Amino acid sequence: MANFVDRAKIVCKAGDGGNGCVSFHREKFVQNGGPDGGDGGDGGSVILYADPNLHTLLDFRFKSKYVAENGEPGASARRTGRRGGELIIKVPVGTVLRDADSGKVVADMAEPEEKRVILRGGRGGWGNTHFATPTRQAPNFARPGVKTEAHTFFLELKTIADVGLVGYPNVGKSTLLSVLTSARPKIANYHFTTLSPNLGVLRMQGQDMVLADIPGLIEGAAEGAGLGHDFLRHVERTRLLLHVVDVSGSEGRDPVADYEQINRELAGYGDLSQRPQIVVANKTDLLEDETALQRLTERAAEDGWSVFGISAAAHQGLEPLLTALVEAMRDLPPIQRFQEEISLLEDKARLEQYDITVEDGVYVLSGPAMERLLDSVNFSDEESLAWFHRTLRREGVIDALREKGAGEGSTVRIEDMEFDFME
């Protein structure tokens, strides 16, 4: 259990697109064969795969950087470069991927064997065959492949279970799980025996339910006290809560106070207090005074929840609890999925992705679109230069410079290249 890891930070990068090729057909007795440069191959994408055989994010503690394969450049004779291979990252079912910068959900891997493309590889650049026209029959330039950016993500493993067992430490949750299912969690008479969620499957009346023994909560858990957030994370998906209370007070605590405190912690962590509950009054075999069970029953009834007195250790009172559990599950909605809030799929660079700043009277064009456009130009070729100026004008860059105050003869800089602005 010491190796259970439910949070990790990783850096991912899709593959860059391969550059287009500048080439001209060469053959004996054939003059001016024309352009035949092939396109670059697309870069490989980064794909998340929900592997049902994984149960922890431990592997990401040893490897945190994942880079997909780049596409290969195009070649002569119109040969397209080989596309980069996809990179598949295997995660446990129930893993939620968040963008580290915004904190928004990128993917929720809630279904076994589900695949999601989280970063798409850069597109391969065009070879010079694409730039041939009736008036430009020998284009001496090609387009580079799209370069991708690295992104940082947080992985959070949120247990996939229908029913979550919650309560203070040492109230008998692990024992109850072992009695109801075939799970064999570690059981001992001391606090925090369970340091990670234990899962078991309950089969009854033709219905299968996954039960999760969530590690015990303490006061202040919703604010992160103890292992609070680590524990509560695994209750978020559950459809129903089995709220286990030590009704015997064997730990010297009041059962009603325990019930109220756990509900306060659930209320402080999202909407968990609104999740349907069945209250399990455990350790009735140690109960010397029925007053405690009666008080707990009355208090839970105020919240609309039923109470079942049982002894998990002695296997007493389980049948009514199981019947109520099956009946409740039939009417509840399916396991919650987290809504995906942002997509970081790389796509073809757009020329709108640029900035104009003025530095000491020089108009500076910057941004990935400008860098990519500059890489496409052969400045020793007049046709390539003419294409460059037409592209700037067609995409509105010239108008944007004019709005910033640029006039005839103003200096414009892109990276380390400077030009005179011409109307």
KOLMILO-114548 format. One record per residue (C-alpha): x, y, z. Coordinates in steps of 0.25 Angstrom, whole numbers, plus 5000, padded with zeros to 4 digits. Layout:
! residues N
[[X Y Z]]
...
***
This chain:
! residues 423
[[5000 5000 5000]]
[[5012 5009 5002]]
[[5013 5010 4987]]
[[4999 5015 4984]]
[[5001 5028 4977]]
[[4988 5036 4973]]
[[4995 5049 4968]]
[[5006 5052 4958]]
[[5011 5063 4949]]
[[5016 5061 4935]]
[[5021 5069 4923]]
[[5016 5064 4909]]
[[5019 5069 4895]]
[[5014 5064 4882]]
[[5023 5062 4870]]
[[5027 5074 4861]]
[[5023 5073 4847]]
[[5034 5070 4836]]
[[5038 5081 4827]]
[[5034 5081 4813]]
[[5045 5079 4802]]
[[5050 5088 4791]]
[[5054 5080 4780]]
[[5053 5080 4764]]
[[5052 5068 4755]]
[[5065 5063 4749]]
[[5065 5054 4738]]
[[5074 5052 4726]]
[[5069 5058 4713]]
[[5058 5065 4722]]
[[5060 5080 4723]]
[[5053 5089 4734]]
[[5046 5076 4740]]
[[5038 5085 4750]]
[[5037 5085 4765]]
[[5036 5071 4771]]
[[5038 5074 4786]]
[[5030 5065 4795]]
[[5022 5069 4808]]
[[5027 5066 4822]]
[[5021 5056 4830]]
[[5011 5059 4842]]
[[5017 5059 4856]]
[[5012 5048 4865]]
[[5000 5051 4875]]
[[5000 5048 4890]]
[[4989 5038 4894]]
[[4984 5035 4907]]
[[4979 5020 4910]]
[[4971 5016 4922]]
[[4977 5002 4925]]
[[4969 4994 4934]]
[[4981 4986 4939]]
[[4987 4999 4945]]
[[4983 5004 4959]]
[[4993 5014 4963]]
[[5000 5026 4957]]
[[5013 5021 4963]]
[[5020 5019 4949]]
[[5019 5035 4947]]
[[5028 5037 4959]]
[[5040 5031 4951]]
[[5037 5037 4937]]
[[5030 5050 4936]]
[[5034 5055 4922]]
[[5027 5049 4909]]
[[5030 5053 4895]]
[[5024 5048 4883]]
[[5032 5045 4870]]
[[5034 5056 4860]]
[[5030 5055 4845]]
[[5041 5053 4835]]
[[5044 5064 4825]]
[[5039 5062 4810]]
[[5048 5057 4799]]
[[5050 5058 4784]]
[[5041 5051 4774]]
[[5029 5056 4782]]
[[5032 5046 4794]]
[[5024 5050 4806]]
[[5032 5049 4819]]
[[5029 5038 4829]]
[[5019 5042 4840]]
[[5023 5041 4854]]
[[5018 5030 4863]]
[[5008 5032 4873]]
[[5011 5032 4888]]
[[5002 5025 4896]]
[[5002 5028 4911]]
[[4995 5017 4920]]
[[4987 5022 4932]]
[[4978 5015 4942]]
[[4963 5016 4940]]
[[4957 5028 4947]]
[[4969 5037 4944]]
[[4966 5052 4942]]
[[4976 5060 4934]]
[[4977 5075 4937]]
[[4984 5086 4930]]
[[4994 5091 4940]]
[[4993 5105 4935]]
[[4978 5107 4936]]
[[4974 5095 4945]]
[[4963 5092 4935]]
[[4960 5077 4932]]
[[4965 5072 4919]]
[[4961 5058 4919]]
[[4954 5049 4929]]
[[4958 5034 4926]]
[[4946 5028 4933]]
[[4943 5016 4924]]
[[4953 5004 4923]]
[[4961 5003 4910]]
[[4956 5018 4906]]
[[4966 5025 4897]]
[[4967 5041 4896]]
[[4976 5049 4888]]
[[4981 5060 4897]]
[[4991 5067 4888]]
[[4991 5066 4873]]
[[5004 5065 4865]]
[[5008 5077 4857]]
[[5005 5076 4842]]
[[5015 5074 4832]]
[[5020 5085 4823]]
[[5017 5086 4808]]
[[5027 5083 4798]]
[[5030 5093 4787]]
[[5021 5086 4777]]
[[5009 5093 4785]]
[[5015 5107 4781]]
[[5016 5105 4766]]
[[5007 5114 4758]]
[[5006 5117 4743]]
[[5014 5129 4746]]
[[5023 5123 4756]]
[[5028 5110 4750]]
[[5040 5108 4759]]
[[5037 5112 4773]]
[[5050 5111 4781]]
[[5043 5110 4795]]
[[5035 5101 4803]]
[[5027 5102 4816]]
[[5033 5096 4829]]
[[5025 5087 4838]]
[[5017 5092 4850]]
[[5025 5092 4863]]
[[5018 5088 4875]]
[[5019 5093 4889]]
[[5021 5085 4902]]
[[5009 5085 4912]]
[[5010 5082 4927]]
[[4998 5073 4933]]
[[4994 5068 4946]]
[[4988 5054 4947]]
[[4978 5051 4958]]
[[4973 5037 4961]]
[[4959 5037 4966]]
[[4954 5024 4969]]
[[4943 5018 4960]]
[[4933 5012 4970]]
[[4918 5011 4972]]
[[4918 5012 4987]]
[[4928 5019 4996]]
[[4930 5015 5010]]
[[4933 5027 5019]]
[[4935 5030 5033]]
[[4945 5032 5044]]
[[4957 5023 5045]]
[[4956 5010 5052]]
[[4940 5009 5051]]
[[4940 4996 5043]]
[[4940 5000 5029]]
[[4950 4990 5024]]
[[4943 4979 5032]]
[[4930 4983 5026]]
[[4936 4983 5012]]
[[4942 4969 5014]]
[[4929 4963 5019]]
[[4921 4969 5007]]
[[4931 4966 4996]]
[[4942 4957 4993]]
[[4952 4968 4996]]
[[4963 4965 5006]]
[[4968 4979 5011]]
[[4978 4980 5023]]
[[4970 4980 5036]]
[[4976 4984 5049]]
[[4971 4991 5062]]
[[4979 5004 5060]]
[[4976 5017 5052]]
[[4979 5019 5038]]
[[4981 5004 5035]]
[[4975 5008 5021]]
[[4984 5018 5014]]
[[4979 5015 5000]]
[[4965 5012 4995]]
[[4961 4997 4995]]
[[4951 4992 4984]]
[[4942 4980 4985]]
[[4930 4975 4976]]
[[4917 4972 4983]]
[[4908 4963 4974]]
[[4894 4962 4979]]
[[4880 4960 4972]]
[[4887 4960 4958]]
[[4894 4973 4961]]
[[4909 4976 4962]]
[[4913 4988 4970]]
[[4927 4993 4973]]
[[4930 4997 4987]]
[[4942 5006 4991]]
[[4947 5006 5006]]
[[4951 5021 5006]]
[[4962 5024 5017]]
[[4957 5029 5030]]
[[4954 5044 5031]]
[[4958 5054 5042]]
[[4953 5067 5046]]
[[4958 5078 5036]]
[[4960 5068 5025]]
[[4953 5077 5015]]
[[4963 5088 5017]]
[[4974 5077 5015]]
[[4977 5073 5030]]
[[4983 5060 5031]]
[[4981 5053 5018]]
[[4968 5059 5015]]
[[4969 5063 5001]]
[[4976 5050 4997]]
[[4964 5043 5003]]
[[4952 5051 4999]]
[[4957 5051 4984]]
[[4953 5036 4984]]
[[4938 5039 4988]]
[[4935 5049 4977]]
[[4930 5039 4967]]
[[4922 5030 4976]]
[[4907 5029 4974]]
[[4904 5025 4989]]
[[4911 5027 5002]]
[[4911 5016 5013]]
[[4914 5025 5025]]
[[4920 5016 5035]]
[[4919 5020 5050]]
[[4924 5013 5062]]
[[4911 5013 5070]]
[[4918 5007 5082]]
[[4927 5019 5085]]
[[4939 5009 5087]]
[[4948 5020 5083]]
[[4942 5029 5094]]
[[4935 5038 5084]]
[[4920 5041 5082]]
[[4914 5034 5070]]
[[4905 5046 5067]]
[[4916 5056 5068]]
[[4924 5047 5058]]
[[4913 5046 5049]]
[[4911 5061 5048]]
[[4926 5064 5047]]
[[4928 5055 5035]]
[[4916 5061 5028]]
[[4923 5075 5031]]
[[4936 5070 5024]]
[[4928 5065 5012]]
[[4920 5078 5011]]
[[4934 5085 5011]]
[[4939 5077 4999]]
[[4929 5080 4987]]
[[4915 5075 4987]]
[[4918 5062 4994]]
[[4908 5065 5006]]
[[4897 5064 4995]]
[[4901 5050 4991]]
[[4891 5040 4996]]
[[4895 5032 5009]]
[[4892 5020 5016]]
[[4896 5021 5031]]
[[4903 5008 5036]]
[[4903 5008 5052]]
[[4914 4998 5053]]
[[4919 4990 5066]]
[[4905 4988 5071]]
[[4911 4975 5078]]
[[4919 4984 5087]]
[[4907 4993 5090]]
[[4903 4994 5105]]
[[4893 5005 5104]]
[[4882 5005 5092]]
[[4881 5020 5095]]
[[4893 5023 5085]]
[[4887 5016 5074]]
[[4873 5023 5076]]
[[4880 5037 5076]]
[[4888 5034 5063]]
[[4875 5029 5057]]
[[4867 5041 5060]]
[[4879 5050 5056]]
[[4881 5043 5042]]
[[4865 5044 5040]]
[[4866 5059 5041]]
[[4875 5058 5028]]
[[4866 5048 5022]]
[[4875 5036 5023]]
[[4872 5022 5029]]
[[4881 5015 5039]]
[[4884 5001 5040]]
[[4890 4995 5052]]
[[4900 4984 5049]]
[[4913 4977 5054]]
[[4922 4974 5043]]
[[4931 4966 5051]]
[[4920 4957 5056]]
[[4913 4957 5043]]
[[4900 4962 5050]]
[[4889 4971 5043]]
[[4895 4970 5029]]
[[4883 4965 5021]]
[[4874 4978 5023]]
[[4886 4986 5020]]
[[4889 4979 5007]]
[[4874 4979 5003]]
[[4874 4994 5005]]
[[4887 4996 4997]]
[[4882 4988 4985]]
[[4869 4996 4985]]
[[4875 5009 4986]]
[[4885 5006 4975]]
[[4874 5003 4965]]
[[4869 5017 4965]]
[[4882 5025 4965]]
[[4889 5032 4953]]
[[4901 5026 4947]]
[[4915 5029 4952]]
[[4919 5043 4950]]
[[4928 5048 4939]]
[[4936 5061 4940]]
[[4933 5071 4929]]
[[4944 5074 4920]]
[[4947 5089 4920]]
[[4958 5091 4911]]
[[4965 5085 4898]]
[[4979 5086 4895]]
[[4980 5079 4882]]
[[4990 5085 4873]]
[[4985 5089 4860]]
[[4991 5096 4847]]
[[4997 5110 4852]]
[[4989 5122 4848]]
[[4995 5135 4844]]
[[4986 5142 4854]]
[[4995 5137 4865]]
[[5005 5149 4865]]
[[5007 5161 4873]]
[[5012 5175 4868]]
[[5020 5184 4878]]
[[5028 5196 4876]]
[[5043 5197 4881]]
[[5051 5210 4879]]
[[5043 5213 4866]]
[[5044 5199 4861]]
[[5031 5191 4858]]
[[5034 5177 4864]]
[[5025 5165 4859]]
[[5026 5153 4868]]
[[5019 5140 4871]]
[[5019 5126 4865]]
[[5011 5129 4853]]
[[5022 5140 4849]]
[[5033 5130 4852]]
[[5027 5119 4843]]
[[5024 5129 4832]]
[[5039 5134 4832]]
[[5044 5119 4832]]
[[5036 5118 4819]]
[[5043 5128 4811]]
[[5056 5127 4803]]
[[5061 5142 4804]]
[[5070 5140 4792]]
[[5059 5137 4783]]
[[5050 5148 4777]]
[[5038 5140 4775]]
[[5039 5135 4790]]
[[5040 5149 4794]]
[[5028 5153 4786]]
[[5020 5142 4792]]
[[5024 5146 4806]]
[[5019 5161 4804]]
[[5006 5156 4797]]
[[5004 5147 4809]]
[[5006 5158 4819]]
[[4996 5167 4811]]
[[4986 5156 4809]]
[[4985 5152 4824]]
[[4984 5167 4829]]
[[4998 5168 4835]]
[[5001 5181 4826]]
[[4988 5187 4831]]
[[4991 5184 4845]]
[[5004 5190 4844]]
[[4998 5203 4838]]
[[4988 5204 4850]]
[[5000 5203 4859]]
[[5006 5215 4852]]
[[5015 5209 4842]]
[[5017 5217 4829]]
[[5026 5218 4817]]
[[5040 5215 4821]]
[[5037 5210 4835]]
[[5046 5198 4840]]
[[5039 5185 4842]]
[[5046 5174 4850]]
[[5043 5159 4850]]
[[5053 5151 4859]]
[[5067 5155 4853]]
[[5062 5160 4840]]
[[5058 5175 4837]]
[[5050 5181 4826]]
[[5046 5194 4821]]
[[5031 5196 4821]]
[[5025 5199 4807]]
[[5011 5204 4804]]
***
